Amino acid sequence: MFELVPDQGSDIPFYPDSNAEITREAAETVELNGDWTIPEKALTVMRVKTGHFTVNISINTVRKADKLVVTFQGARGGGKDSANASRPMFSRRNWEALFDAPILAISDPIAELDWNSNVPRCGFYMGTIDNDLVPELNALIDVVCAKLGVPVDNVQMYGSSAGGTSAILVGSRRKSRTGIVAVCPFLRPDKYREGVIAAGMRAMGKTMDDYEQMMQDTPWRFNPLIALKDAHQAGQDIRVFVGQNLKDKSTISRHFPGIWRRWDIDPEGGVSPDGRVMTAMYDSAEAGHGHEPPEYSRPLWQEAQKFFATPAVARAKKAGGKKKEKAAVTDDAE
């Protein structure tokens, strides 16, 4: 089994916001291609008009590097009557101690809408049925790279749970080299909670019938496995590192097999024969589903960096037929 070894004691870095932080949005809105600047050595909240959408972002420039880390927020609480329910929410926006690079944290504008529901808010950064947010987000990422002097082919994306799903959906549609870290991501739309999807559709003024039609017409907008497969078939240099908690009952048997089966990876962790996808396991009953516990953050990130730095060289598939499948990682839906 390819299992991460946790940090111990004083080796565990301190991460100040634990995973996500709710903030007030910026008072002014800037145009994507307008004349705006990013302060140096600061943590700055901005509001950017990207096209059809206006996106709240947080930019951390405390650490300077030739790399940009983009973070995505997973599902947030419904908070129907909470004042914070529709405020910007940024994942890992001040984790410079781990990433050692500028951080662009993006709040999902759809999750900021009035959902009129207490179910978790999860828009997967897809935008609306009528307007696709992903091209606008990738244009935003490129503009931030230009303003920071970072090469557009040195972008890495990070998210856990639905944030990991979103990182794959957005990263898979980039034209330049991109590394994606997804922790316990949801990978199979047929296993998503229908109530959450229905609430999101209502917030957009749409129905589940509209959603089903979108899934037929443009499945890459919502299905991360299809988006990633399309990217690889198109020859795009997209690398994905999936960290999977063995004790995550939400994804270990329903979603995780989607990645190791389709990319021919050992179910206990490893690298795909094409060298483009890697999975690594960790064991944390306390963490369950969601972001990895602090003691695994650095081991997970370091393994991802080593993987991204290794050339994606295709390897011959192992002979001997189908790999063994442990009970803990069998897919109960196939």
NORDAFEN-V612265 format. One record per backbone hydrogen bond with DSSP energy under -1.0 kcal/mol. CO is the residue of the C=O (numbers start at 1). NH is the residue of the N-H. If there is no record, write none. Layout:
# NORDAFEN-V612265
CO;NH + CO;NH
This chain:
# NORDAFEN-V612265
1;3 + 2;281 + 8;11 + 9;12 + 15;18 + 19;92 + 21;90 + 30;49 + 31;34 + 34;36 + 42;61 + 44;59 + 46;57 + 47;30 + 48;55 + 49;32 + 53;50 + 53;51 + 55;48 + 56;107 + 57;46 + 58;105 + 59;44 + 60;103 + 61;41 + 68;156 + 69;104 + 70;158 + 71;106 + 76;121 + 79;82 + 82;85 + 84;87 + 88;23 + 90;21 + 92;95 + 95;98 + 95;99 + 96;100 + 102;69 + 103;60 + 104;71 + 105;58 + 110;113 + 113;115 + 121;76 + 123;126 + 126;133 + 131;128 + 133;137 + 134;138 + 135;139 + 136;140 + 137;141 + 138;142 + 139;143 + 140;144 + 141;145 + 142;146 + 143;147 + 144;148 + 145;149 + 145;150 + 151;154 + 154;68 + 155;179 + 156;70 + 157;181 + 158;72 + 159;183 + 160;163 + 161;165 + 162;166 + 163;167 + 164;168 + 165;169 + 166;170 + 167;171 + 168;172 + 170;173 + 171;174 + 178;239 + 179;157 + 180;241 + 181;159 + 182;243 + 183;161 + 188;191 + 189;192 + 193;197 + 194;198 + 195;199 + 196;200 + 197;201 + 198;202 + 199;203 + 200;204 + 201;206 + 202;205 + 207;211 + 208;212 + 209;213 + 210;214 + 211;215 + 212;216 + 213;217 + 214;218 + 218;221 + 219;222 + 219;223 + 223;227 + 224;228 + 225;229 + 226;230 + 227;231 + 228;232 + 229;233 + 230;234 + 231;236 + 232;235 + 236;238 + 237;178 + 239;180 + 240;278 + 241;182 + 242;280 + 243;184 + 244;282 + 245;248 + 247;249 + 248;252 + 251;255 + 251;256 + 255;258 + 256;259 + 256;260 + 257;261 + 259;263 + 260;265 + 266;269 + 268;2 + 270;279 + 272;275 + 273;315 + 276;240 + 277;272 + 278;242 + 279;270 + 280;244 + 281;4 + 282;246 + 284;288 + 293;296 + 295;7 + 296;300 + 297;301 + 298;302 + 299;303 + 300;304 + 301;305 + 302;306 + 303;307 + 304;308 + 305;309 + 311;313 + 326;329 + 327;330
